[in-house]
Amino acid sequence: METMNAATIQFQAACADARRDAIIDSLSGRSSDMPTLDELRGNLPIGGQRTLGLRTIPLQQIVGSEGRSNDFDRRFQPRSAHLQERWTRVARAYDQGVALPPITVFKLGERYFVSDGNHRVSVARHRGQDQITAQVIELLVDGPLPAELAAPVAASEPRGLMGALINAARRALRPSSGLATA
């Protein structure tokens, strides 16, 4: 029962983080929406795909989803209370040391898009993990990739004066008790 309560509190904190970051993104002129693979795939000449197999990949390189972009923000934070049951089940499994199956991702350049495992990515990111095990399918593009897909993902922390203001706002808006409401 204690694990269930901890997972629920973690979910509520993740939802509060999503709301806070949506406000900050709006103030800084950025979108908090998660990019979808279909949006990018439609503009690229995909020439096929190949299975790369099981790999350990950096969570920071996972930038979008194949189909759950409305459920999570671009940081994979849950946006809605309807995700709570499944999200907390995944969090409890992590707490209990249950080995979860690898996620499935599509690799496009240096970016990954989740096909299966959005909740696992969300929980892993919320817990500060750096990597996750994934079944990787690489999409092969005929021709050059756009620069934003070909380059490694840059650190997401804002810099300069605006970054200092955003980080101060994040600290000020962070729930102090961990019992944030969803």
N, C-alpha and C positions, 0 to 999 in steps of 0.2 A: 504494500500500500504506500509506503514511503517513496518508493521509486516512481510510482504513478504520480504522486504529488509533485515530485521534483521535475518530472517530464512535463507536466502541465504548466508549472511555473516557467520552465524553459521555453515552452511554446508561447506563452503569454509575453515573455520578454522578447522573443524573436518578432512577434507581431508588433509590439511597441517599437522595436528598432525599425521595422519596415515603415511604420507611420511617421516616425521621426525623420528617417532618411528621405521619405517622399517630400516632406516639407523642405528639408535642406536642399534636395535636388531641385525642387521648384524654384527656390530662392536663388540658386546658382545657375539656373537656366538649363539644367540637365534633365533628361528623362529618367524616371525610375523604372520604366518598362523593360522587360527582358526581351532581347532580340530573339527572333525565331529562326530556325533553320530554313523554313520555307521562304521567308522574306529574302534571305541571302541566296538561297538555291535558285530562285526564279531569275536572278540577274546574272548567274554564272553559267558558263558552258560546262556542265558536269559530264565527264566522259566515262564515268563508271565508278566503281568502288572496289576496295579490297579490304579483307579482314586482316587486321594487324595482331589480333589475339588479345590475350590478357596482359594488361600493363598497369603499372602504378603511375598515375598522372597527377600533376599539380591541380588542386582545386581552383586556384586562381585562373587557370587556363580555361576553365569551364565558364562560358560566357552566355549561354543561351539554352533553349530547349526546343525539342521538336514539336511539343504540343501542349505544354503547361504554362505558357507565358502569362496567362491571366491570373494564375494561382500564386505565383512567386514574383518578386521584383527582380531587378537585374543582379542583385546580390544573393539571390535565392532565399530571401526572407519571405515567410508566408504572409499573404495579404488578406486572408479570410479565415474566419472561425471554423468554416466547414472542413478545413484541413487538419483540425486539432486531433481527431481520433487517430488518423494514420500517422501523423507527425509524432505524436506521443508514443505510439507503438514502436516506431523506429528508435526514438530516443531511449525508451525502456530497454529495447534489445541491446543497444550500445552499452547501457548501464550494467546489464546482466552479462556482458561479454559474449552475447550470441553472435556467431559469425553470419553476417548478412551476405547475400549473393552480390557479386560485383554489379556495378551499374553498367549500362550500355550507352556508349556515346558515339557520335559521328565526329570525325576529325576533319576540319576544313582549314588548311594552312596550319597555323599554330593555335587554333581555337577549337574547343570541343563544345558540342551541343548534346544535351541529354536526351536520349530516346526512352530509357527506362531507368528510374532511380532518382527522380527529382526530390523526393522527400529525404532520401539518404544523403544527397548533396546538401540539402538545406540544413539538416541536423549536423552533419560533419562540419560545415562552415560555421554554424552557430557555436560549435564546441571548439573552434580554433584549429581544427586539423589542417594540415598543409597538403596532404595527398589522399587519394582514394583509389581503390582497385577498380578497373574498368575493362570491359570488353570493348575494344576500339575498332571501329569501321572507318576507314579513311575514304573520303570522297575525292575522286581524282578530277581535277579541273583541266580542261583543254585551254592552255594559255596561261598568262600571268594572273596571279591573285591580286586583288586590291591590297594596297599597303597595310590597311588595318587588320587584314587577316593573315598576311605573311609575317608580320613582325610579332615578336613575343609580347604577351600582355604586360603592359606597364603597371607598376604599383598603383593601386587605386586611391591612395591617400592624396588629398588635395594639397597643393603647395602654395607658398607665397602668402600674401596678406589674406586673400580669399580663403586659402586653406586654413590659416590660423583661425579665422572667424568661423568657418564651418566646423572645425574640430572643437572650438569653444562651445558652439551651439550644441553639438553632439553630447559633450560632457554635461552641459546644463540641462539638457532634455532627457538624459539617461535616468531611468527609474532608479531610485536609491534603494528600494527594498527588494527588488527582484519580483515583486508581486504585481506587476503591471497588468492592467486589464486588456482583454482582447477586443 
